[in-house]
Amino acid sequence: MRVLIVEDELLLADSIAEGLRRYSIAVDVCYDGGEALERVAVHSYDVVVLDRDLPTVHGDEVCAAIVDAGGETRVLMLTSAADVTDRIEGLNLGADDYLTKPFVFAELVARVHALARRARPALPPVLEAAGLVLDLPRHQASRDGRFLPLSPKEFAVLEVLMRADGTVVSAEQLLEKAWDEHTDPFTNTVRVTVMTLRRKLGSPPVIETVAGAGYRLAAAPA
């Protein structure tokens, strides 16, 4: 999952990003509406966590631009206003969900995950394939009942591969979904992460390399 945080309170924005990264979510951060418009034009985000009262370009305009683009990006709008009229206005602009500050972080995480499931064909919160079980809400992974001590990036890569349901995922697609924008596109971090993930998954190998194309999850043996 890839999320964009748009919040002009720097400490709040950075703390949200840090917390979401602990859940193996790739997070980009910007602090004003103008920069947000530039980011959503370049990257495909599953969820945008959007403060309504932004400098440069108001959050309402950012929300409208995301909706008008017609993609699958979902918008979770944040506001300091508790008035129900304010929330209704935000939802009428096309926001998919609304959260009033101050909020409990666990609730924000749950709402982000729920919106991300709506940003793609519906999938259960627990993914299963080839003996692997990926419990997204609990952030736990296992294979044939054996707990897998995965790092956040290994967990994220495995989630992308399991969601692909056996289709090939390129290194570029893994970078887009599992890493943030500061990652060097020419780095070998994808190859290294896949290598360590394979080692933790154990035998028989479950991640296949497709020469010149990328990686895919092998089908379970008959």
TIPALO-220290 format. One record per residue (C-alpha): residue in three letters; residue number from 1; y, x, z. Coordinates in pm, 1 decimal. Each point is the difference from the previous one (the first is absolute). Example, Ala and Ser with C-alpha at 12.3 -4.5 7.8 and 13.67 -1.06 7.14 Angstrom:
BEGIN
{node ALA,1,{-450.0,1230.0,780.0}}
{node SER,2,{344.0,137.0,-66.0}}
end
This chain:
BEGIN
{node MET,1,{0.0,0.0,0.0}}
{node ARG,2,{353.2,118.3,-76.1}}
{node VAL,3,{298.3,-136.9,190.2}}
{node LEU,4,{375.4,45.3,-32.5}}
{node ILE,5,{212.9,-24.4,315.3}}
{node VAL,6,{362.2,-97.5,-69.4}}
{node GLU,7,{199.1,15.7,323.3}}
{node ASP,8,{345.1,143.9,74.4}}
{node GLU,9,{-80.6,69.0,366.6}}
{node LEU,10,{-142.1,347.5,-53.8}}
{node LEU,11,{-195.6,26.8,325.0}}
{node LEU,12,{-157.9,-341.3,-50.4}}
{node ALA,13,{-87.4,72.3,-363.5}}
{node ASP,14,{-159.0,333.8,82.2}}
{node SER,15,{-192.9,-136.7,299.1}}
{node ILE,16,{-141.7,-285.8,-211.5}}
{node ALA,17,{-103.5,250.1,-267.9}}
{node GLU,18,{-163.1,231.4,252.7}}
{node GLY,19,{-191.8,-288.0,154.1}}
{node LEU,20,{-125.5,-135.6,-333.0}}
{node ARG,21,{-116.9,345.5,-109.8}}
{node ARG,22,{-237.4,0.7,296.6}}
{node TYR,23,{-174.0,-288.9,-175.9}}
{node SER,24,{-54.1,208.3,-316.9}}
{node ILE,25,{283.7,-175.6,-179.7}}
{node ALA,26,{211.0,200.9,-246.5}}
{node VAL,27,{361.7,-61.4,98.9}}
{node ASP,28,{332.2,73.9,-170.9}}
{node VAL,29,{328.9,-54.0,182.7}}
{node CYS,30,{355.5,-66.6,-113.3}}
{node TYR,31,{309.0,-102.2,192.6}}
{node ASP,32,{209.0,-213.6,-235.6}}
{node GLY,33,{-45.6,-269.0,-262.0}}
{node GLY,34,{111.2,206.4,-297.8}}
{node GLU,35,{-265.3,262.4,64.2}}
{node ALA,36,{-258.0,-276.3,52.2}}
{node LEU,37,{67.9,-137.2,-348.4}}
{node GLU,38,{-59.1,347.4,-145.5}}
{node ARG,39,{-330.2,38.8,186.3}}
{node VAL,40,{-148.3,-336.7,-98.3}}
{node ALA,41,{89.0,70.7,-362.8}}
{node VAL,42,{-208.0,319.5,7.6}}
{node HIS,43,{-290.5,-67.9,236.2}}
{node SER,44,{-246.8,-284.6,34.0}}
{node TYR,45,{5.8,-110.1,363.8}}
{node ASP,46,{-240.1,-241.7,161.3}}
{node VAL,47,{252.6,-98.2,266.1}}
{node VAL,48,{372.8,56.6,52.3}}
{node VAL,49,{118.2,-30.0,360.8}}
{node LEU,50,{361.3,-95.4,-64.1}}
{node ASP,51,{289.7,-24.4,243.4}}
{node ARG,52,{223.5,-285.8,-108.8}}
{node ASP,53,{333.7,153.0,106.2}}
{node LEU,54,{18.8,318.2,-205.9}}
{node PRO,55,{293.2,215.2,-112.7}}
{node THR,56,{82.8,63.5,-367.4}}
{node VAL,57,{-216.8,-284.3,-130.3}}
{node HIS,58,{-84.7,-293.2,227.8}}
{node GLY,59,{-363.4,-66.4,82.8}}
{node ASP,60,{24.5,-339.8,-168.5}}
{node GLU,61,{77.2,170.4,-332.5}}
{node VAL,62,{-285.9,245.1,45.4}}
{node CYS,63,{-239.2,-285.9,74.2}}
{node ALA,64,{118.2,-194.3,-304.2}}
{node ALA,65,{-46.3,306.9,-222.9}}
{node ILE,66,{-357.0,49.4,122.8}}
{node VAL,67,{-82.7,-364.9,-59.7}}
{node ASP,68,{164.1,-2.1,-344.4}}
{node ALA,69,{-206.3,304.4,-102.1}}
{node GLY,70,{-304.5,-225.1,17.7}}
{node GLY,71,{-239.9,257.0,145.1}}
{node GLU,72,{-247.0,-30.7,286.4}}
{node THR,73,{225.2,160.2,262.1}}
{node ARG,74,{30.5,-207.3,317.3}}
{node VAL,75,{316.8,-4.4,211.9}}
{node LEU,76,{8.2,-5.1,379.2}}
{node MET,77,{362.2,-59.3,93.8}}
{node LEU,78,{143.0,121.5,331.5}}
{node THR,79,{307.2,-144.0,166.6}}
{node SER,80,{183.5,11.2,331.2}}
{node ALA,81,{96.3,-365.8,-39.8}}
{node ALA,82,{-229.1,-237.0,188.7}}
{node ASP,83,{148.3,-315.0,-150.7}}
{node VAL,84,{-255.2,-200.9,-198.0}}
{node THR,85,{255.0,-62.4,-276.7}}
{node ASP,86,{18.4,376.0,-63.0}}
{node ARG,87,{-377.7,22.3,-29.6}}
{node ILE,88,{-11.5,-295.1,-237.8}}
{node GLU,89,{263.1,162.0,-222.9}}
{node GLY,90,{-203.4,319.9,-18.6}}
{node LEU,91,{-319.2,-184.3,-89.1}}
{node ASN,92,{183.5,-203.1,-262.5}}
{node LEU,93,{108.2,326.0,-162.8}}
{node GLY,94,{-366.5,81.3,-57.9}}
{node ALA,95,{-93.5,199.5,308.9}}
{node ASP,96,{-368.3,-47.2,82.7}}
{node ASP,97,{39.0,33.2,375.9}}
{node TYR,98,{268.5,39.8,263.4}}
{node LEU,99,{12.7,195.1,326.7}}
{node THR,100,{282.9,-11.3,252.0}}
{node LYS,101,{115.3,311.4,185.3}}
{node PRO,102,{-97.9,110.7,254.5}}
{node PHE,103,{-367.0,-36.8,-87.5}}
{node VAL,104,{-335.5,117.6,129.4}}
{node PHE,105,{-125.5,279.7,-225.5}}
{node ALA,106,{-357.2,-131.8,-0.5}}
{node GLU,107,{129.1,-323.7,-150.5}}
{node LEU,108,{182.4,187.9,-276.2}}
{node VAL,109,{-320.1,190.5,-83.4}}
{node ALA,110,{-199.0,-324.1,-14.1}}
{node ARG,111,{258.9,-163.3,-227.0}}
{node VAL,112,{8.3,303.0,-232.6}}
{node HIS,113,{-378.3,-5.7,-32.9}}
{node ALA,114,{0.4,-374.4,-63.0}}
{node LEU,115,{265.1,31.9,-270.8}}
{node ALA,116,{-182.2,291.1,-162.6}}
{node ARG,117,{-310.9,-216.5,-33.5}}
{node ARG,118,{214.1,-254.0,-185.2}}
{node ALA,119,{138.2,270.5,-232.0}}
{node ARG,120,{-337.9,40.2,-169.1}}
{node PRO,121,{-307.1,-216.7,-60.3}}
{node ALA,122,{-111.5,-131.5,337.4}}
{node LEU,123,{-229.7,235.5,186.5}}
{node PRO,124,{-135.6,-28.6,353.8}}
{node PRO,125,{151.1,218.4,273.8}}
{node VAL,126,{-339.7,171.5,32.1}}
{node LEU,127,{-118.9,170.3,-320.2}}
{node GLU,128,{-368.5,75.9,-57.1}}
{node ALA,129,{-168.0,198.7,-278.9}}
{node ALA,130,{-286.6,246.5,-36.0}}
{node GLY,131,{-73.1,-5.8,373.2}}
{node LEU,132,{365.1,61.3,82.6}}
{node VAL,133,{197.7,-230.8,225.5}}
{node LEU,134,{377.8,31.2,16.2}}
{node ASP,135,{159.8,-210.2,271.9}}
{node LEU,136,{369.5,-7.0,-90.6}}
{node PRO,137,{141.2,-181.7,306.6}}
{node ARG,138,{-183.9,234.6,238.2}}
{node HIS,139,{49.1,301.8,-226.8}}
{node GLN,140,{-365.7,97.7,32.9}}
{node ALA,141,{-255.3,119.6,-253.8}}
{node SER,142,{-377.2,31.6,14.6}}
{node ARG,143,{-294.1,73.0,-225.7}}
{node ASP,144,{-338.3,-154.3,72.6}}
{node GLY,145,{117.6,-66.6,354.5}}
{node ARG,146,{126.1,355.9,55.2}}
{node PHE,147,{364.9,29.6,102.7}}
{node LEU,148,{208.1,211.5,-239.6}}
{node PRO,149,{282.6,203.4,159.6}}
{node LEU,150,{235.2,-19.2,-298.0}}
{node SER,151,{354.0,133.8,-13.4}}
{node PRO,152,{272.6,-249.4,-103.5}}
{node LYS,153,{3.8,134.2,-357.3}}
{node GLU,154,{-380.4,-1.1,-29.4}}
{node PHE,155,{-1.7,-359.9,121.7}}
{node ALA,156,{268.8,-92.7,-253.6}}
{node VAL,157,{-185.8,165.3,-289.7}}
{node LEU,158,{-323.7,-174.5,94.9}}
{node GLU,159,{182.6,-334.2,16.4}}
{node VAL,160,{142.3,48.2,-351.1}}
{node LEU,161,{-343.8,91.1,-137.7}}
{node MET,162,{-169.8,-294.5,171.9}}
{node ARG,163,{263.6,-243.6,-126.2}}
{node ALA,164,{-56.4,134.5,-353.3}}
{node ASP,165,{-355.7,-137.8,23.3}}
{node GLY,166,{-168.4,272.6,-203.8}}
{node THR,167,{271.2,48.0,-261.4}}
{node VAL,168,{146.8,345.5,-53.3}}
{node VAL,169,{311.9,90.1,198.8}}
{node SER,170,{204.0,292.2,-132.2}}
{node ALA,171,{150.3,270.3,220.5}}
{node GLU,172,{342.1,-132.7,-99.1}}
{node GLN,173,{-91.6,-349.4,121.8}}
{node LEU,174,{-122.9,142.5,329.5}}
{node LEU,175,{328.7,187.3,41.2}}
{node GLU,176,{192.0,-319.7,-71.8}}
{node LYS,177,{-190.9,-210.1,253.2}}
{node ALA,178,{-95.7,241.9,277.4}}
{node TRP,179,{288.7,247.5,12.6}}
{node ASP,180,{377.3,-37.4,19.4}}
{node GLU,181,{259.4,108.2,-253.5}}
{node HIS,182,{50.5,343.0,156.7}}
{node THR,183,{-345.6,117.6,-106.9}}
{node ASP,184,{2.0,257.1,-279.3}}
{node PRO,185,{-169.5,-169.0,-301.1}}
{node PHE,186,{-148.8,336.7,-97.9}}
{node THR,187,{-157.1,61.1,338.6}}
{node ASN,188,{-376.8,19.6,48.6}}
{node THR,189,{21.3,-218.3,310.7}}
{node VAL,190,{-198.5,-281.7,-165.0}}
{node ARG,191,{-287.0,231.1,-91.2}}
{node VAL,192,{-5.1,153.9,348.9}}
{node THR,193,{13.6,-340.7,171.9}}
{node VAL,194,{-282.2,-136.6,-215.7}}
{node MET,195,{-204.5,312.4,76.4}}
{node THR,196,{37.6,-39.0,378.0}}
{node LEU,197,{-61.6,-374.9,-27.4}}
{node ARG,198,{-324.7,61.1,-188.5}}
{node ARG,199,{-113.6,238.8,270.4}}
{node LYS,200,{65.8,-254.4,274.9}}
{node LEU,201,{-171.2,-279.8,-191.0}}
{node GLY,202,{-317.7,207.4,-18.2}}
{node SER,203,{-304.6,-38.1,-223.2}}
{node PRO,204,{-83.0,-140.4,-242.7}}
{node PRO,205,{340.6,54.6,-166.8}}
{node VAL,206,{193.3,-323.2,-42.9}}
{node ILE,207,{315.0,120.8,-179.5}}
{node GLU,208,{-49.0,98.9,-363.2}}
{node THR,209,{232.0,221.9,-203.1}}
{node VAL,210,{57.8,-122.9,-354.3}}
{node ALA,211,{100.1,304.4,-202.9}}
{node GLY,212,{355.0,-24.2,-131.4}}
{node ALA,213,{48.4,-348.3,147.1}}
{node GLY,214,{-21.3,-2.8,379.2}}
{node TYR,215,{-233.0,-133.6,267.2}}
{node ARG,216,{-203.8,-310.2,68.1}}
{node LEU,217,{-223.6,-138.8,268.0}}
{node ALA,218,{-365.3,18.9,-97.0}}
{node ALA,219,{-208.1,-314.8,9.2}}
{node ALA,220,{-244.0,-35.8,285.7}}
{node PRO,221,{-351.6,113.4,-94.2}}
{node ALA,222,{-231.8,-282.4,-100.6}}
end
